Amino acid sequence: MDIILTHGPMLVIIAGVVGFFMAWGIGANDVANAMGTSVGSKALTIKQAIIIAMVFEFAGAYLAGGEVTSTIRKGIIDAAYFVDSPELLVFGMISALFAAATWLLIASILGWPVSTTHSIVGAIVGFAAVGVSPDAVEWGKVMGIVGSWVVTPLISGVIAFAIFNSAQKLIFDTDKPLDQAKRWVPLYMFLAGFVLSLVTIKKGLKHLGLDIGSTEGFLYAVAVAIVVAIIGKFFIMRLTFDENATKKTHYANVEKVFAVLMIVTACAMAFAHGSNDVANAIGPLAAVVSIVGNDGEIAAKSAIAWWILPLGGFGIVAGLALFGHKVIATIGQGITHLTPSRGFAAELAAASTVVIASGTGLPISTTQTLVGAVLGVGMARGIAAINLSVVRNIVVSWVVTLPIGAGLSILFFWMMVAVFT
C-alpha cells in the first residue's frame, strides 16, 4: 500500500506510456482485420484504407469505447488475491500491457495477424499465475479462449464459404451476370445492413450507455437493412452497361458493385472494432489509474479518466499509419487471391460471426474470425487457391501468442517488483 502512496504518479505515467504502446500495437496488427480484404481485393488502395480506418477506428474508440470498464478484462483473474497487496495488481497490469504490446510489435514486423485479445489475456494470466498464485487465475475462462481458436475461424469459414458459393451460383455462373446482380445484390445489401447494424448495436452503441435490448436491437437492424436494400436497389437499377460487351467485362462490372459494398462493410467493422478492442489497451490502464486514485482500493468497475480514451484512439491511429500495411498485406494478399465479391463474402462472414459470438457469449478474436473467413472463401475455390505456408505461419503465431505474452509478462513483472520494492 505504501508503494502506491509513494510512487502513485510515477506508476500512472508508466501505465499511460505502455497503454499507448499497446494501443499502437492494436492499430499496427488488429486494424488490418477491417481493411485487409478491401485492400487485397483492390476495392481500396492501402492509403485510402488507412485514412478510412483512422477515421472510423478513432470514432469507435473515442465515441463508443466505454465510460466504465471492468477492472480485469474478461474476468480471467480473481481480484480477491490482490486486496492486501494492490501494488501487485498495478505492477501486473503494467507488465501485461508492456508484454502484449511487445509481442504485437514483433508480430506486426513479421506481418503476422495475431489476436490482441489473446495477447493481453496471456500476459495477465502469466503475471497472476507465476507472480501471485495459480489459484488467482480463472482457468475455465482461459480454456474457453483456447477453444475459440478452433471454433471461431470454423464458424466464419463456413459462413464465408456459403456466401461466396451463393454469389457464384446466383450471379457469376449465369448467362447474364449483370441482370442477376441487379436482382440479387440488394439481398446481399439487406444481409450486410442487418449484420453490420447488429455489430454496431452490440459492439459499439452499448458502450455509449444506450441500453438497447436484444429484440429492440434486432428490429432496428431489420429497419436499417430494409433502408440499405431499397437505396441499393435504386442505385443498382440505374447502372447501365453495354449489353454486347464480353462476359469478362460483365464480371468486372459486377465486381465493381461488390467493391462499393466492401467499403461500407469495412467502415462499419472499423467502428465496431475501435469501440470494442480499444478496451484491450485502456482496460488495464484504467485499472491502474483507478487503484492509484483510490489509494489502493480495487473496484470491480472503474470510471475511465478523461484522457484515457483519446490516448487509446490516437495510439490505434498511430500504429495503423506507421505499421498497419504489413498485416494488411498478409490478410489481403498472402492467404488467397481476393476479388471484391470474395472479400465481401469474407467481411460479411466475419461480421456475422461477431454477432453470433456476442449473442452466445463465445470468446472471440476478430483476427481469427477474419482469417477463418478468408480461408473459407479460398476453400470454395479448392485447396490449391490457398497459400498453405502463410496459413501455417499464422496458425503457429496464434498458438505461441498466449505463452509468449505470459512469459514476457512474468519477466516484466519481476523487474517491476525488483525496482519498486
Secondary structure, DSSP 8 states (H G I E B T S, - for coil): -HHHHHHHHHHHHHHHHHHHHHHHHHHHHTTHHHHHHHHHTTSS-HHHHHHHHHHHHHHHHHHHS-SEEESSGGG-B-GGGGSS-HHHHHHHHHHHHHHHHHHHHHHHHHT----HHHHHHHHHHHIIIIII-GGGB-HHHHHHHHHHHHHHHHHHHHHHHHHHHHHIIIIITSS-HHHHHHHHHHHHHHHHHHHHHHHIIIIIGGGGT----HHHHHHHHHHHHHHHHHHHHHHHHH----TTS-HHHHHHHHHHHHHHHHHHHHHHHHHHHHHHHTHHHHHHHHHHHHHHHTTT---SEEE--TTHHHHHHHHHHHHHHHHHHHHHHIIIIISB---HHHHHHHHHHHHHHHHHHHHHT----HHHHHHHHHHHHHHTT-GGGB-HHHHHHHHHHHHHHHHHHHHHHHHHHHHHHHHH-
